[in-house]
């Protein structure tokens, strides 16, 4: 598996990298805080990485449902 990099499309100053390692998965989140670069690295085994991914998906879904509690109205015509 090759490294995966997520770079925001709006030019925001952060990246997320995921890399397959012998221990499982290394996740590196890099961002700038008060003008200083910060990188947080997490090494997880595969079950922990899957649990994290599931939690992130649940949080994203919950946030989406709170932001858009009902379908958008459409105009027929």
C-alpha positions in Angstrom: 0.0 0.0 0.0 1.3 3.4 -0.8 1.0 6.5 1.3 -2.2 8.5 1.1 -2.2 12.2 1.4 -5.3 14.4 1.9 -4.8 18.1 1.0 -7.7 20.5 1.4 -8.9 21.9 -1.9 -9.3 25.4 -0.5 -5.6 26.0 0.2 -6.0 25.7 4.0 -2.8 24.9 5.8 -3.2 21.3 6.9 -2.6 17.8 5.5 -3.3 14.3 6.6 -1.0 11.4 5.6 -1.7 7.7 6.1 1.1 5.2 5.7 1.1 1.4 5.9 3.8 0.3 8.5 4.9 -3.0 9.9 3.0 -2.1 13.1 -0.2 -1.3 11.2 -0.9 2.3 10.1 0.8 5.6 10.8 -1.4 8.7 10.6 0.3 12.1 10.5 -1.8 15.3 10.8 0.2 18.4 10.0 -1.1 22.0 10.4 0.0 25.5 11.4 -0.9 26.8 14.9 -0.1 30.4 15.7 2.4 30.5 12.8 4.2 27.4 14.0 4.1 24.0 12.2 2.7 21.2 14.2 2.7 17.5 13.2 0.8 14.9 15.3 1.7 11.3 14.5 -0.3 8.3 15.6 0.8 4.7 15.1 -2.1 2.2 15.3 -2.7 -1.4 14.6 -5.2 -2.2 11.9 -8.2 -2.7 14.3 -7.5 0.6 16.0 -7.2 2.3 12.6 -10.5 0.9 11.5 -12.2 2.0 14.8 -10.8 5.5 14.3 -12.1 5.6 10.7 -15.5 4.4 11.7 -15.7 7.1 14.5 -14.7 9.8 12.0 -17.3 8.7 9.5 -20.0 8.7 12.3 -19.0 12.2 13.4 -19.1 13.4 9.8 -22.5 11.9 9.3 -23.8 13.3 12.5 -22.5 16.8 11.6 -24.1 16.6 8.2 -27.4 15.6 9.7 -27.3 18.4 12.2 -26.4 20.9 9.4 -28.9 19.6 6.9 -31.7 18.0 8.9 -34.0 17.7 5.9 -33.6 17.5 2.2 -33.3 20.7 0.3 -36.5 21.9 -1.4 -36.4 21.8 -5.2 -38.2 24.0 -7.6 -40.0 22.0 -10.3 -40.2 23.6 -13.6 
